[in-house]
Amino acid sequence: MKYTILLIPIVFASLCVSQSDIKDCGSNQQCFYDATENCELAKLSIEHLRPTGNETEQIALNAAIQGTENDKCVIFVEYTNVPNVGEVNMTCKAPEISDGKYVRVLEDPNNIYSLCSGSLISYYTQ
């Protein structure tokens, strides 16, 4: 019996996202909030300077809209260099309200507590 093996290359183009496909909001929070409504791939980066005694601490906020998963928009938020803690983060899963529009989860604390999970939620409720 003769077997023929056919190798077909499979390309997962949808999984390969180039940096140019990601909207860079810089430190513009409104740009990032607007992108959450359509679940547009985007990133946000903000550095907070906080005076502590004779020194200044730098706390960094990084956030990314990572796309959809199970009809929900996935948003990752991370703070680094948090005094006495280090790093805290959360992942939010915003449901679709209608026709590609999603709950703007980061603009309402009630949404954050009900649609997000992670160490950042615990940090806020301390």
CNS distance restraints for C-alpha pairs under 8 A (distance, minus, plus):
assign (resid  12 and name CA) (resid  16 and name CA) 6.88 0.50 0.50
assign (resid  13 and name CA) (resid  17 and name CA) 7.88 0.50 0.50
assign (resid  17 and name CA) (resid  21 and name CA) 6.41 0.50 0.50
assign (resid  17 and name CA) (resid  22 and name CA) 7.92 0.50 0.50
assign (resid  18 and name CA) (resid  22 and name CA) 7.30 0.50 0.50
assign (resid  21 and name CA) (resid  41 and name CA) 7.24 0.50 0.50
assign (resid  22 and name CA) (resid  40 and name CA) 7.92 0.50 0.50
assign (resid  22 and name CA) (resid  41 and name CA) 5.02 0.50 0.50
assign (resid  22 and name CA) (resid  42 and name CA) 4.97 0.50 0.50
assign (resid  22 and name CA) (resid  43 and name CA) 7.02 0.50 0.50
assign (resid  23 and name CA) (resid  40 and name CA) 7.62 0.50 0.50
assign (resid  23 and name CA) (resid  41 and name CA) 6.10 0.50 0.50
assign (resid  23 and name CA) (resid  42 and name CA) 4.29 0.50 0.50
assign (resid  23 and name CA) (resid  43 and name CA) 6.36 0.50 0.50
assign (resid  24 and name CA) (resid  42 and name CA) 5.76 0.50 0.50
assign (resid  24 and name CA) (resid  43 and name CA) 5.26 0.50 0.50
assign (resid  24 and name CA) (resid  44 and name CA) 6.64 0.50 0.50
assign (resid  25 and name CA) (resid  29 and name CA) 7.34 0.50 0.50
assign (resid  25 and name CA) (resid  31 and name CA) 5.71 0.50 0.50
assign (resid  25 and name CA) (resid  32 and name CA) 5.97 0.50 0.50
assign (resid  25 and name CA) (resid  42 and name CA) 6.80 0.50 0.50
assign (resid  25 and name CA) (resid  43 and name CA) 5.89 0.50 0.50
assign (resid  25 and name CA) (resid  44 and name CA) 5.28 0.50 0.50
assign (resid  25 and name CA) (resid  45 and name CA) 7.73 0.50 0.50
assign (resid  26 and name CA) (resid  43 and name CA) 7.22 0.50 0.50
assign (resid  26 and name CA) (resid  44 and name CA) 5.25 0.50 0.50
assign (resid  26 and name CA) (resid  45 and name CA) 5.53 0.50 0.50
assign (resid  26 and name CA) (resid  46 and name CA) 7.36 0.50 0.50
assign (resid  27 and name CA) (resid  44 and name CA) 5.75 0.50 0.50
assign (resid  27 and name CA) (resid  45 and name CA) 5.28 0.50 0.50
assign (resid  27 and name CA) (resid  46 and name CA) 5.04 0.50 0.50
assign (resid  28 and name CA) (resid  32 and name CA) 6.68 0.50 0.50
assign (resid  28 and name CA) (resid  44 and name CA) 7.14 0.50 0.50
assign (resid  29 and name CA) (resid  33 and name CA) 6.11 0.50 0.50
assign (resid  29 and name CA) (resid  44 and name CA) 7.15 0.50 0.50
assign (resid  30 and name CA) (resid  34 and name CA) 6.02 0.50 0.50
assign (resid  31 and name CA) (resid  35 and name CA) 6.31 0.50 0.50
assign (resid  32 and name CA) (resid  36 and name CA) 6.42 0.50 0.50
assign (resid  32 and name CA) (resid  42 and name CA) 6.68 0.50 0.50
assign (resid  32 and name CA) (resid  43 and name CA) 6.96 0.50 0.50
assign (resid  32 and name CA) (resid  44 and name CA) 6.46 0.50 0.50
assign (resid  33 and name CA) (resid  37 and name CA) 6.96 0.50 0.50
assign (resid  33 and name CA) (resid 104 and name CA) 6.78 0.50 0.50
assign (resid  33 and name CA) (resid 106 and name CA) 7.17 0.50 0.50
assign (resid  33 and name CA) (resid 107 and name CA) 7.43 0.50 0.50
assign (resid  34 and name CA) (resid  38 and name CA) 7.52 0.50 0.50
assign (resid  34 and name CA) (resid 104 and name CA) 8.00 0.50 0.50
assign (resid  35 and name CA) (resid  39 and name CA) 5.89 0.50 0.50
assign (resid  35 and name CA) (resid  40 and name CA) 5.06 0.50 0.50
assign (resid  35 and name CA) (resid  41 and name CA) 7.33 0.50 0.50
assign (resid  35 and name CA) (resid  42 and name CA) 6.70 0.50 0.50
assign (resid  35 and name CA) (resid  65 and name CA) 7.99 0.50 0.50
assign (resid  36 and name CA) (resid  40 and name CA) 6.28 0.50 0.50
assign (resid  36 and name CA) (resid  65 and name CA) 6.92 0.50 0.50
assign (resid  36 and name CA) (resid  73 and name CA) 7.62 0.50 0.50
assign (resid  36 and name CA) (resid 102 and name CA) 6.92 0.50 0.50
assign (resid  36 and name CA) (resid 103 and name CA) 7.75 0.50 0.50
assign (resid  36 and name CA) (resid 104 and name CA) 5.92 0.50 0.50
assign (resid  36 and name CA) (resid 105 and name CA) 7.89 0.50 0.50
assign (resid  37 and name CA) (resid 101 and name CA) 5.41 0.50 0.50
assign (resid  37 and name CA) (resid 102 and name CA) 4.87 0.50 0.50
assign (resid  37 and name CA) (resid 103 and name CA) 6.33 0.50 0.50
assign (resid  37 and name CA) (resid 104 and name CA) 5.52 0.50 0.50
assign (resid  38 and name CA) (resid 100 and name CA) 5.98 0.50 0.50
assign (resid  38 and name CA) (resid 101 and name CA) 5.08 0.50 0.50
assign (resid  38 and name CA) (resid 102 and name CA) 6.08 0.50 0.50
assign (resid  39 and name CA) (resid  65 and name CA) 6.68 0.50 0.50
assign (resid  39 and name CA) (resid  67 and name CA) 6.02 0.50 0.50
assign (resid  39 and name CA) (resid  68 and name CA) 7.11 0.50 0.50
assign (resid  39 and name CA) (resid  73 and name CA) 5.61 0.50 0.50
assign (resid  39 and name CA) (resid  74 and name CA) 7.92 0.50 0.50
assign (resid  39 and name CA) (resid 100 and name CA) 7.83 0.50 0.50
assign (resid  39 and name CA) (resid 101 and name CA) 7.54 0.50 0.50
assign (resid  39 and name CA) (resid 102 and name CA) 6.80 0.50 0.50
assign (resid  40 and name CA) (resid  65 and name CA) 6.81 0.50 0.50
assign (resid  40 and name CA) (resid  67 and name CA) 6.89 0.50 0.50
assign (resid  41 and name CA) (resid  64 and name CA) 7.32 0.50 0.50
assign (resid  41 and name CA) (resid  65 and name CA) 5.07 0.50 0.50
assign (resid  41 and name CA) (resid  66 and name CA) 5.86 0.50 0.50
assign (resid  41 and name CA) (resid  67 and name CA) 5.98 0.50 0.50
assign (resid  42 and name CA) (resid  64 and name CA) 5.67 0.50 0.50
assign (resid  42 and name CA) (resid  65 and name CA) 5.21 0.50 0.50
assign (resid  42 and name CA) (resid  66 and name CA) 7.56 0.50 0.50
assign (resid  43 and name CA) (resid  62 and name CA) 7.39 0.50 0.50
assign (resid  43 and name CA) (resid  63 and name CA) 5.58 0.50 0.50
assign (resid  43 and name CA) (resid  64 and name CA) 4.34 0.50 0.50
assign (resid  43 and name CA) (resid  65 and name CA) 6.41 0.50 0.50
assign (resid  44 and name CA) (resid  61 and name CA) 7.74 0.50 0.50
assign (resid  44 and name CA) (resid  62 and name CA) 5.64 0.50 0.50
assign (resid  44 and name CA) (resid  63 and name CA) 5.05 0.50 0.50
assign (resid  44 and name CA) (resid  64 and name CA) 6.40 0.50 0.50
assign (resid  45 and name CA) (resid  60 and name CA) 7.27 0.50 0.50
assign (resid  45 and name CA) (resid  61 and name CA) 5.65 0.50 0.50
assign (resid  45 and name CA) (resid  62 and name CA) 4.59 0.50 0.50
assign (resid  45 and name CA) (resid  63 and name CA) 6.57 0.50 0.50
assign (resid  46 and name CA) (resid  60 and name CA) 5.79 0.50 0.50
assign (resid  46 and name CA) (resid  61 and name CA) 5.04 0.50 0.50
assign (resid  46 and name CA) (resid  62 and name CA) 6.56 0.50 0.50
assign (resid  47 and name CA) (resid  58 and name CA) 6.52 0.50 0.50
assign (resid  47 and name CA) (resid  59 and name CA) 5.71 0.50 0.50
assign (resid  47 and name CA) (resid  60 and name CA) 4.40 0.50 0.50
assign (resid  47 and name CA) (resid  61 and name CA) 6.18 0.50 0.50
assign (resid  48 and name CA) (resid  58 and name CA) 5.65 0.50 0.50
assign (resid  48 and name CA) (resid  59 and name CA) 5.02 0.50 0.50
assign (resid  48 and name CA) (resid  60 and name CA) 6.12 0.50 0.50
assign (resid  48 and name CA) (resid  61 and name CA) 7.79 0.50 0.50
assign (resid  49 and name CA) (resid  56 and name CA) 6.30 0.50 0.50
assign (resid  49 and name CA) (resid  57 and name CA) 5.69 0.50 0.50
assign (resid  49 and name CA) (resid  58 and name CA) 4.65 0.50 0.50
assign (resid  49 and name CA) (resid  59 and name CA) 6.38 0.50 0.50
assign (resid  50 and name CA) (resid  56 and name CA) 5.44 0.50 0.50
assign (resid  50 and name CA) (resid  57 and name CA) 5.10 0.50 0.50
assign (resid  50 and name CA) (resid  58 and name CA) 6.31 0.50 0.50
assign (resid  50 and name CA) (resid  59 and name CA) 7.54 0.50 0.50
assign (resid  51 and name CA) (resid  55 and name CA) 6.01 0.50 0.50
assign (resid  51 and name CA) (resid  56 and name CA) 4.25 0.50 0.50
assign (resid  51 and name CA) (resid  57 and name CA) 6.16 0.50 0.50
assign (resid  52 and name CA) (resid  56 and name CA) 5.57 0.50 0.50
assign (resid  52 and name CA) (resid  57 and name CA) 6.73 0.50 0.50
assign (resid  57 and name CA) (resid  81 and name CA) 7.95 0.50 0.50
assign (resid  57 and name CA) (resid  83 and name CA) 7.86 0.50 0.50
assign (resid  58 and name CA) (resid  81 and name CA) 6.70 0.50 0.50
assign (resid  59 and name CA) (resid  79 and name CA) 6.81 0.50 0.50
assign (resid  59 and name CA) (resid  80 and name CA) 5.85 0.50 0.50
assign (resid  59 and name CA) (resid  81 and name CA) 5.06 0.50 0.50
assign (resid  59 and name CA) (resid  82 and name CA) 5.81 0.50 0.50
assign (resid  60 and name CA) (resid  79 and name CA) 5.50 0.50 0.50
assign (resid  60 and name CA) (resid  80 and name CA) 5.19 0.50 0.50
assign (resid  60 and name CA) (resid  81 and name CA) 6.63 0.50 0.50
assign (resid  61 and name CA) (resid  77 and name CA) 7.32 0.50 0.50
assign (resid  61 and name CA) (resid  78 and name CA) 5.74 0.50 0.50
assign (resid  61 and name CA) (resid  79 and name CA) 4.54 0.50 0.50
assign (resid  61 and name CA) (resid  80 and name CA) 6.62 0.50 0.50
assign (resid  62 and name CA) (resid  77 and name CA) 5.93 0.50 0.50
assign (resid  62 and name CA) (resid  78 and name CA) 5.24 0.50 0.50
assign (resid  62 and name CA) (resid  79 and name CA) 6.43 0.50 0.50
assign (resid  63 and name CA) (resid  75 and name CA) 7.22 0.50 0.50
assign (resid  63 and name CA) (resid  76 and name CA) 5.51 0.50 0.50
assign (resid  63 and name CA) (resid  77 and name CA) 4.27 0.50 0.50
assign (resid  63 and name CA) (resid  78 and name CA) 6.15 0.50 0.50
assign (resid  64 and name CA) (resid  75 and name CA) 5.75 0.50 0.50
assign (resid  64 and name CA) (resid  76 and name CA) 5.30 0.50 0.50
assign (resid  64 and name CA) (resid  77 and name CA) 6.62 0.50 0.50
assign (resid  65 and name CA) (resid  73 and name CA) 7.48 0.50 0.50
assign (resid  65 and name CA) (resid  74 and name CA) 6.05 0.50 0.50
assign (resid  65 and name CA) (resid  75 and name CA) 4.46 0.50 0.50
assign (resid  65 and name CA) (resid  76 and name CA) 6.45 0.50 0.50
assign (resid  66 and name CA) (resid  73 and name CA) 7.48 0.50 0.50
assign (resid  66 and name CA) (resid  74 and name CA) 5.45 0.50 0.50
assign (resid  66 and name CA) (resid  75 and name CA) 5.83 0.50 0.50
assign (resid  66 and name CA) (resid  76 and name CA) 7.24 0.50 0.50
assign (resid  67 and name CA) (resid  73 and name CA) 5.67 0.50 0.50
assign (resid  67 and name CA) (resid  74 and name CA) 5.68 0.50 0.50
assign (resid  67 and name CA) (resid  75 and name CA) 7.70 0.50 0.50
assign (resid  68 and name CA) (resid  72 and name CA) 5.25 0.50 0.50
assign (resid  68 and name CA) (resid  73 and name CA) 4.44 0.50 0.50
assign (resid  68 and name CA) (resid  74 and name CA) 5.77 0.50 0.50
assign (resid  69 and name CA) (resid  73 and name CA) 6.46 0.50 0.50
assign (resid  69 and name CA) (resid  74 and name CA) 6.71 0.50 0.50
assign (resid  71 and name CA) (resid  95 and name CA) 6.67 0.50 0.50
assign (resid  71 and name CA) (resid  96 and name CA) 6.50 0.50 0.50
assign (resid  72 and name CA) (resid  93 and name CA) 5.45 0.50 0.50
assign (resid  72 and name CA) (resid  94 and name CA) 5.17 0.50 0.50
assign (resid  72 and name CA) (resid  95 and name CA) 4.59 0.50 0.50
assign (resid  72 and name CA) (resid  96 and name CA) 6.03 0.50 0.50
assign (resid  72 and name CA) (resid 102 and name CA) 7.70 0.50 0.50
assign (resid  73 and name CA) (resid  92 and name CA) 7.76 0.50 0.50
assign (resid  73 and name CA) (resid  93 and name CA) 5.35 0.50 0.50
assign (resid  73 and name CA) (resid  94 and name CA) 4.93 0.50 0.50
assign (resid  73 and name CA) (resid  95 and name CA) 6.47 0.50 0.50
assign (resid  73 and name CA) (resid  96 and name CA) 7.43 0.50 0.50
assign (resid  73 and name CA) (resid 102 and name CA) 6.92 0.50 0.50
assign (resid  74 and name CA) (resid  91 and name CA) 6.89 0.50 0.50
assign (resid  74 and name CA) (resid  92 and name CA) 5.69 0.50 0.50
assign (resid  74 and name CA) (resid  93 and name CA) 4.72 0.50 0.50
assign (resid  74 and name CA) (resid  94 and name CA) 6.60 0.50 0.50
assign (resid  75 and name CA) (resid  91 and name CA) 5.66 0.50 0.50
assign (resid  75 and name CA) (resid  92 and name CA) 5.04 0.50 0.50
assign (resid  75 and name CA) (resid  93 and name CA) 6.48 0.50 0.50
assign (resid  75 and name CA) (resid  94 and name CA) 7.91 0.50 0.50
assign (resid  76 and name CA) (resid  89 and name CA) 7.36 0.50 0.50
assign (resid  76 and name CA) (resid  90 and name CA) 5.93 0.50 0.50
assign (resid  76 and name CA) (resid  91 and name CA) 4.55 0.50 0.50
assign (resid  76 and name CA) (resid  92 and name CA) 6.39 0.50 0.50
assign (resid  77 and name CA) (resid  89 and name CA) 5.47 0.50 0.50
assign (resid  77 and name CA) (resid  90 and name CA) 5.39 0.50 0.50
assign (resid  77 and name CA) (resid  91 and name CA) 6.42 0.50 0.50
assign (resid  78 and name CA) (resid  87 and name CA) 7.13 0.50 0.50
assign (resid  78 and name CA) (resid  88 and name CA) 5.83 0.50 0.50
assign (resid  78 and name CA) (resid  89 and name CA) 4.14 0.50 0.50
assign (resid  78 and name CA) (resid  90 and name CA) 6.57 0.50 0.50
assign (resid  78 and name CA) (resid 120 and name CA) 7.70 0.50 0.50
assign (resid  79 and name CA) (resid  87 and name CA) 5.65 0.50 0.50
assign (resid  79 and name CA) (resid  88 and name CA) 5.40 0.50 0.50
assign (resid  79 and name CA) (resid  89 and name CA) 6.18 0.50 0.50
assign (resid  79 and name CA) (resid 120 and name CA) 7.98 0.50 0.50
assign (resid  80 and name CA) (resid  86 and name CA) 5.83 0.50 0.50
assign (resid  80 and name CA) (resid  87 and name CA) 4.41 0.50 0.50
assign (resid  80 and name CA) (resid  88 and name CA) 6.66 0.50 0.50
assign (resid  81 and name CA) (resid  85 and name CA) 7.53 0.50 0.50
assign (resid  81 and name CA) (resid  86 and name CA) 4.79 0.50 0.50
assign (resid  81 and name CA) (resid  87 and name CA) 6.08 0.50 0.50
assign (resid  82 and name CA) (resid  86 and name CA) 4.74 0.50 0.50
assign (resid  82 and name CA) (resid  87 and name CA) 6.11 0.50 0.50
assign (resid  82 and name CA) (resid  88 and name CA) 7.68 0.50 0.50
assign (resid  88 and name CA) (resid 118 and name CA) 7.73 0.50 0.50
assign (resid  88 and name CA) (resid 119 and name CA) 5.25 0.50 0.50
assign (resid  88 and name CA) (resid 120 and name CA) 4.84 0.50 0.50
assign (resid  88 and name CA) (resid 123 and name CA) 7.43 0.50 0.50
assign (resid  89 and name CA) (resid 118 and name CA) 5.83 0.50 0.50
assign (resid  89 and name CA) (resid 119 and name CA) 5.47 0.50 0.50
assign (resid  89 and name CA) (resid 120 and name CA) 4.73 0.50 0.50
assign (resid  89 and name CA) (resid 121 and name CA) 7.94 0.50 0.50
assign (resid  90 and name CA) (resid 116 and name CA) 6.32 0.50 0.50
assign (resid  90 and name CA) (resid 117 and name CA) 5.32 0.50 0.50
assign (resid  90 and name CA) (resid 118 and name CA) 4.23 0.50 0.50
assign (resid  90 and name CA) (resid 119 and name CA) 6.18 0.50 0.50
assign (resid  90 and name CA) (resid 120 and name CA) 5.43 0.50 0.50
assign (resid  90 and name CA) (resid 121 and name CA) 6.84 0.50 0.50
assign (resid  91 and name CA) (resid 116 and name CA) 5.46 0.50 0.50
assign (resid  91 and name CA) (resid 117 and name CA) 5.60 0.50 0.50
assign (resid  91 and name CA) (resid 118 and name CA) 6.41 0.50 0.50
assign (resid  92 and name CA) (resid 105 and name CA) 7.51 0.50 0.50
assign (resid  92 and name CA) (resid 112 and name CA) 7.31 0.50 0.50
assign (resid  92 and name CA) (resid 115 and name CA) 5.57 0.50 0.50
assign (resid  92 and name CA) (resid 116 and name CA) 3.99 0.50 0.50
assign (resid  92 and name CA) (resid 117 and name CA) 6.51 0.50 0.50
assign (resid  93 and name CA) (resid 115 and name CA) 5.76 0.50 0.50
assign (resid  93 and name CA) (resid 116 and name CA) 6.40 0.50 0.50
assign (resid  94 and name CA) (resid 102 and name CA) 6.14 0.50 0.50
assign (resid  94 and name CA) (resid 103 and name CA) 5.46 0.50 0.50
assign (resid  94 and name CA) (resid 104 and name CA) 7.26 0.50 0.50
assign (resid  94 and name CA) (resid 105 and name CA) 6.08 0.50 0.50
assign (resid  94 and name CA) (resid 115 and name CA) 6.44 0.50 0.50
assign (resid  95 and name CA) (resid 102 and name CA) 5.70 0.50 0.50
assign (resid  95 and name CA) (resid 103 and name CA) 5.97 0.50 0.50
assign (resid  96 and name CA) (resid 100 and name CA) 6.42 0.50 0.50
assign (resid  96 and name CA) (resid 101 and name CA) 5.66 0.50 0.50
assign (resid  96 and name CA) (resid 102 and name CA) 4.20 0.50 0.50
assign (resid  96 and name CA) (resid 103 and name CA) 6.39 0.50 0.50
assign (resid  97 and name CA) (resid 101 and name CA) 5.66 0.50 0.50
assign (resid  97 and name CA) (resid 102 and name CA) 5.30 0.50 0.50
assign (resid  97 and name CA) (resid 103 and name CA) 6.38 0.50 0.50
assign (resid  98 and name CA) (resid 102 and name CA) 7.24 0.50 0.50
assign (resid 104 and name CA) (resid 108 and name CA) 7.67 0.50 0.50
assign (resid 105 and name CA) (resid 111 and name CA) 5.25 0.50 0.50
assign (resid 105 and name CA) (resid 112 and name CA) 5.95 0.50 0.50
assign (resid 105 and name CA) (resid 115 and name CA) 7.32 0.50 0.50
assign (resid 106 and name CA) (resid 111 and name CA) 7.13 0.50 0.50
assign (resid 106 and name CA) (resid 112 and name CA) 6.13 0.50 0.50
assign (resid 107 and name CA) (resid 111 and name CA) 7.87 0.50 0.50
assign (resid 108 and name CA) (resid 112 and name CA) 6.47 0.50 0.50
assign (resid 109 and name CA) (resid 113 and name CA) 6.28 0.50 0.50
assign (resid 110 and name CA) (resid 114 and name CA) 6.29 0.50 0.50
assign (resid 111 and name CA) (resid 115 and name CA) 5.59 0.50 0.50
assign (resid 111 and name CA) (resid 116 and name CA) 7.65 0.50 0.50
assign (resid 112 and name CA) (resid 116 and name CA) 5.28 0.50 0.50
assign (resid 113 and name CA) (resid 117 and name CA) 7.63 0.50 0.50
assign (resid 113 and name CA) (resid 121 and name CA) 6.99 0.50 0.50
assign (resid 116 and name CA) (resid 121 and name CA) 7.53 0.50 0.50
assign (resid 117 and name CA) (resid 121 and name CA) 6.33 0.50 0.50
assign (resid 118 and name CA) (resid 122 and name CA) 7.12 0.50 0.50
assign (resid 119 and name CA) (resid 123 and name CA) 6.18 0.50 0.50
assign (resid 120 and name CA) (resid 124 and name CA) 6.23 0.50 0.50
assign (resid 121 and name CA) (resid 125 and name CA) 6.40 0.50 0.50
assign (resid 122 and name CA) (resid 126 and name CA) 6.38 0.50 0.50
